[in-house]
Amino acid sequence: MSFASPFSDVDIPDLTVFDYLFGDIADTELDRVALLDTDTGTATTYGELIDRIESFAAKLSDHGIGVGDVVGLLAPNSTAFAVAFHGILRAGATATTFNVLSTAAEIAKQMRDSQARMMITVSDLHEKAATAAAAIGLAQGAVVALDGAQSVLQTSITRTGNARFREHADFRPANQLAVLPYSSGTTGLPKGVMLTHRNLVSNAAQVQPLNIIDAEAVVIAVLPFFHIYGLSVLLTASLFTRATLVVMPSFDLATFLAAIQEHRCTRAFIVPPVAVALAKHPIVSSYDLSSLEVIACGAAPLDAELGHAVATRLGVTVLQGFGMSELSGVGHCMPVDGGRNSLGTPAPLDSCGWTISNAVSKLVDPETGVQIAVPNEGRSATGELCFKGPNVMVGYLGNEAATAAIIDDEGFLHTGDLACVDANGCVYIVDRLKELIKYKGYQVAPAELEALLLTHPGIADAAVVGVKDSMSGEEIPKAFVVAHPSAELTADEVMEFVAAKVAPYKKIRAVEFTDTIPKSAAGKILRKNLRAH
């Protein structure tokens, strides 16, 4: 038995992302501040943003970039990132975004898989980007910096240009890929998630009935723009409402608090580790955060006790949602009032709220595939959460098998998360069925780390699982290692070996040596056995 959204369906127009966000902008909105960079203090109005996006798209077109081309974007949060991202989409091309912490080898792997033709980056990351580009045979000129005089695209970023982008007559928003974020899905290595313009437009429209963001909102934009959470909530949904984004290049608690205080931010979208700091860190009391009205948390489950602690300390409404790259961002969420007035019942803070507009969810028994009914009272049995809506990805790039494994014949995407639902349709994430580890909101694929560990000459076999850290309470990647009989390995050596080859958030943070790795008859690692070890 599937359960629908309690929110009314919304109109989802057949438009490109650019036309949906800015096509009918009123003259009175052009002078509103769209983005304010905390690093420089520079404010960019909606009118200036639109002109720069148009100019950037025209520059890309002049460089031969258009429909069917993939352009990499490796940069921290900034107004320039927003211009570049929307400029790529406006030009008809597809953006593939990179975590700024990724190594050159990791970047090269994604560039090769996505067949990126160009890389847009910043001076501080140019060397890493160039190394990655060279590894896949791209010419030096294919790596372009957003900052510095050497950038051939620089005029589009710093000032309004005269160039206007020319429309593609055959452009079809429902079919044209807008962005290719990389996700491990429910299992395996990172894969390109094919999201169309219609996917992104759908999700931006679907979250509007939640009323979390409006034109008066001042949003602290610290979520990484390269991550689907920041990309969907900040760079699409927030800009559609004409909110102001106060842009931070990276997270630092003191800077974050100071920015909220200085710019009187009213909305904050965060991840659980930030919630921990807001609830417990003594420095928080040194800042005036009285302008904050709503804090929304996602990317990993938020403990109800922690959520209440944040709400009590700051005097704000705390909301929680659920999403993933394969859903173009958001699948479930609480409305701005927590459901108290809009739906007649408040969502418990340990839930992730309700299914968003124009979508339905279902729970299935992961062993039998039988659907689990919504109860008349209380909460249901636990099952895998599945979701169907216009924001569901087209599929994984070049991987039909993985696509078929995650999207069933009815069009439901199987999230890999175990959940239950209450009589009001409110969803509660209970556990993770999928192998994926979430460390500080970032995805860590066990298969990727296992493959790397097996390249060490002293390691005969290995498995990686997520375990709860006794100090922080967060999930961390732990390696179970079978050493070769002749090897004299230490835990530190194993951790240092991995740390030298991956982004910091992918580091192994605990090691246990074992005689064997438990596996099924088919050779599949029995991760539940290891977690219970």
BELTA-V583939 format. One line per field, one symbol per residue. ss: DSSP state (h for helix, s for strand, l for the rest). phi: phi as a letter, one per 30 degrees, with the letter a starting at -180 (. if undefined). burial: b if it has 9 or more other ideal C-beta (glycine too) atoms within 8 Angstrom, else e. A space follows every 10 residues. Layout:
ss->???
phi->???
burial->???
This chain:
ss->llssllllll llllllhhhh hhllllhhhl llssssslll llssshhhhh hhhhhhhhhh hhllllllls ssslllllhh hhhhhhhhhh lllsssslll lllhhhhhhh hhhhlsssss slhhhhhhhh hhhhhllllh hhssslllll lllhhhhhll llllllllll llllllssss ssslllllll sssssshhhh hhhhhhlhhh lllllllsss sllllllhhh hhhhhhhhhh lllsssslll llhhhhhhhh hhhlllssss lhhhhhhhhh lhhhhhllll lllsssslll lllhhhhhhh hhhhllssss ssllhhhlll lsslllllll llllllllll llssslllss ssssllllll ssllllllsl llsssssssl llllsslllh hhhhhhslll llssssssss ssllllssss ssllllsssl lssslhhhhh hhhlllllss ssssssssll llllssssss ssslllllll hhhhhhhhhl lllhhhllls ssslllllsl llllslhhhh hll
phi->.dbddddddc dcddbdeddd dbdcddedcd cdddbbdddc idcbdddddd dddedddddd dddicaejdc bdbbadeade ddddeddddd djdccccbdd dddedddddd ddddhdcbbc bbedcddddd dddddcidde ddcbcdbjdd ddceddddad cddbdcdcdc dbedcddcbb dcbdicaide bdcdcdeded dedddddddd hdbbdddccd cceeddcedd dddcdbeddd didcccccda dbeddedddd ddchdcbbcb ceeddedddb dddeddcdcd ddcbbccaia dcddddeddd eddcibdccb bbaaedcikc cbacdecije cdciaddedd ccicddeibb bacbdddcid dcddddaicd ddaddbbbad cdedlceibd dddddccddc jddddicdbb bcdcidcbdc acdddeccch icdbdedddd ddeddddccd aabbbcbddd dciddbdccc bcddeddccc dddddddded bbdedcedca bbdbdbcdbd ddjddddddd ddd
burial->eebebebeeb ebeebbbbeb bbeebeeebb ebbbbbbbee eeebbbebbb bbbbbbbbbb beeebbbebb bbbbbbbbbb bbbbbbbbbb bbbbbbbbbb ebbbbbbbeb bebbebbbbb bbeebbebbb bbbbbbebee ebbbbbbeee bebbbbbeee bebebeeeee bebeebbbbb bbbbbbbbeb bbbbbbbbbb bbbbbbbbbb bbbeeebbbb bbbbbbbbbb bbbbbbbbbb bbbbbbbbee eebebbbbbb bebebbbbbb bbbbbbbbbe eebbeebebe bbebbbbbbb ebebebbbbb bebbebbbbb bbbbbbbbbb bbbbbbbbbe ebbeeebebe bbbbbbbbbb bbbbbeeeee bbeebeeeeb ebbbbbbbbb bbbebbbebe ebbeebbeee ebbbbbbbbb bbeebbbbbe ebbbbbbbbe bbbbbbbbbb bbbbeeeebe bbbbbbbebe eeebbbbbbb bbbeeebebe beebbebbbe ebbebbbbeb bbbbeebeee eeeebbbeeb bee
